[in-house]
Amino acid sequence: MTSSNPEIPLTRDWAEIELPDAWPDQIGWRQPRHLWRFAMGLFFGRRRVVELPPELPGAERLPRYLLQEFHHLPNGNYSKSVSRGYVSSFDRVMLGSMHQGRQQIAARLAGAARVLDVGCGGGQLAQALSAGSPEVWAVEPSPYLLQHAARRVPGLRCVQGVIEKTEFPDQFFDAAGACFVFHEIPPRHSDDALTELHRILKPGALLCLVEPSAQQLRQSFLQMARTHGWRGLYFRLLALRMFEPFVAAWQARDHAAWFAAHGFELIESVDPMPYQLFLARRRP
Ligand SMILES: C[S@@+](CC[C@H](N)C(=O)[O-])C[C@H]1O[C@@H](n2cnc3c(N)ncnc32)[C@H](O)[C@@H]1O
């Protein structure tokens, strides 16, 4: 618990909570069904609905759209073993650019007294934010990823759930950042998420999003090679290979109009492929 204010959601000690094994955690040579399923997902892109262990804390907060095997990860972000591998390999797969993207968010939000990392995953953005803010909160649907974040960033205030429906009081945060989160949310829910962020951010607060660059899907291999060399080819191929069911809808948006419709002003938009950064200010 972090506050005696009854309006502020309680945080639990996610670093210490004992989480139940999900099916990828139980894989062994004696379970060929699991091994087959693991291999099908990883190597042949065959996807199944994510199965949550019955006693998983916070399972009731997870909407159905999340229970898909994003990025072809076996059981998505919902197991100890695959989430551990994901946290350590995501940055390598992105050739170090995620580190740079998170540092850019942290630089823009530095000095905020209370800041939120939306969809914190393994906690790398929260860690970067904690260098510039005394109070960092994180919201993340996957208990397994939240546990990695809690262990990475001592003192991080961790809340399990989705950003479109939080229990934070109105105007609670001075700033918020999200790294590679909004393109994973279906359009109707990302509208709700921005409405919720408008509610929980103070007037004038900054919101900084880093999302996949639109160039990866819009440009041809030839254009990508001409503009970015072998990195362009690599990221174009990666974008085509990844299972990202809502990325096309995200990139089709008119982002300035989307922010404006939800009470934000887009004040910066840059695209240093493979990511795109948006900085918006909440209107009074
Ligand atoms: C590609 S990962 C990025 C993780 C982390 N932000 C980073 O920088 O590595 C996307 C994250 O968004 C989270 N996420 C997806 N939908 C969400 C939602 N509606 N609200 C909050 N987080 C969400 C996922 O659980 C996952 O941790």
Ligand as a Chemical Component Dictionary entry (heavy atoms), coordinates in Angstrom:
data_LIG
# 
_chem_comp.id                   LIG 
_chem_comp.type                 NON-POLYMER 
_chem_comp.pdbx_formal_charge   0 
_chem_comp.three_letter_code    LIG 
# 
loop_
_chem_comp_atom.comp_id 
_chem_comp_atom.atom_id 
_chem_comp_atom.alt_atom_id 
_chem_comp_atom.type_symbol 
_chem_comp_atom.charge 
_chem_comp_atom.model_Cartn_x 
_chem_comp_atom.model_Cartn_y 
_chem_comp_atom.model_Cartn_z 
_chem_comp_atom.pdbx_ordinal 
LIG C1  C1  C 0  5.451  -4.074 -26.792 1  
LIG S1  S1  S 1  5.134  -4.116 -25.072 2  
LIG C2  C2  C 0  6.060  -2.716 -24.510 3  
LIG C3  C3  C 0  6.413  -2.817 -23.049 4  
LIG C4  C4  C 0  7.166  -1.624 -22.462 5  
LIG N1  N1  N 0  6.392  -0.409 -22.543 6  
LIG C5  C5  C 0  8.525  -1.429 -23.064 7  
LIG O1  O1  O 0  8.926  -0.300 -23.293 8  
LIG O2  O2  O -1 9.231  -2.444 -23.264 9  
LIG C6  C6  C 0  3.442  -3.579 -24.971 10 
LIG C7  C7  C 0  2.949  -3.516 -23.556 11 
LIG O3  O3  O 0  1.677  -2.884 -23.521 12 
LIG C8  C8  C 0  0.875  -3.555 -22.591 13 
LIG N2  N2  N 0  -0.538 -3.249 -22.898 14 
LIG C9  C9  C 0  -1.278 -3.740 -23.920 15 
LIG N3  N3  N 0  -2.526 -3.255 -23.870 16 
LIG C10 C10 C 0  -2.571 -2.406 -22.809 17 
LIG C11 C11 C 0  -3.591 -1.591 -22.226 18 
LIG N4  N4  N 0  -4.831 -1.551 -22.749 19 
LIG N5  N5  N 0  -3.295 -0.855 -21.140 20 
LIG C12 C12 C 0  -2.045 -0.887 -20.612 21 
LIG N6  N6  N 0  -1.040 -1.646 -21.114 22 
LIG C13 C13 C 0  -1.298 -2.396 -22.202 23 
LIG C14 C14 C 0  1.259  -5.009 -22.783 24 
LIG O4  O4  O 0  0.850  -5.835 -21.723 25 
LIG C15 C15 C 0  2.773  -4.880 -22.911 26 
LIG O5  O5  O 0  3.404  -4.874 -21.685 27 
# 
loop_
_chem_comp_bond.comp_id 
_chem_comp_bond.atom_id_1 
_chem_comp_bond.atom_id_2 
_chem_comp_bond.value_order 
_chem_comp_bond.pdbx_ordinal 
LIG C1  S1  SING 1  
LIG S1  C2  SING 2  
LIG S1  C6  SING 3  
LIG C2  C3  SING 4  
LIG C3  C4  SING 5  
LIG C4  N1  SING 6  
LIG C4  C5  SING 7  
LIG C5  O1  DOUB 8  
LIG C5  O2  SING 9  
LIG C6  C7  SING 10 
LIG C7  O3  SING 11 
LIG C7  C15 SING 12 
LIG O3  C8  SING 13 
LIG C8  N2  SING 14 
LIG C8  C14 SING 15 
LIG N2  C9  SING 16 
LIG N2  C13 SING 17 
LIG C9  N3  DOUB 18 
LIG N3  C10 SING 19 
LIG C10 C11 SING 20 
LIG C10 C13 DOUB 21 
LIG C11 N4  SING 22 
LIG C11 N5  DOUB 23 
LIG N5  C12 SING 24 
LIG C12 N6  DOUB 25 
LIG N6  C13 SING 26 
LIG C14 O4  SING 27 
LIG C14 C15 SING 28 
LIG C15 O5  SING 29 
# 
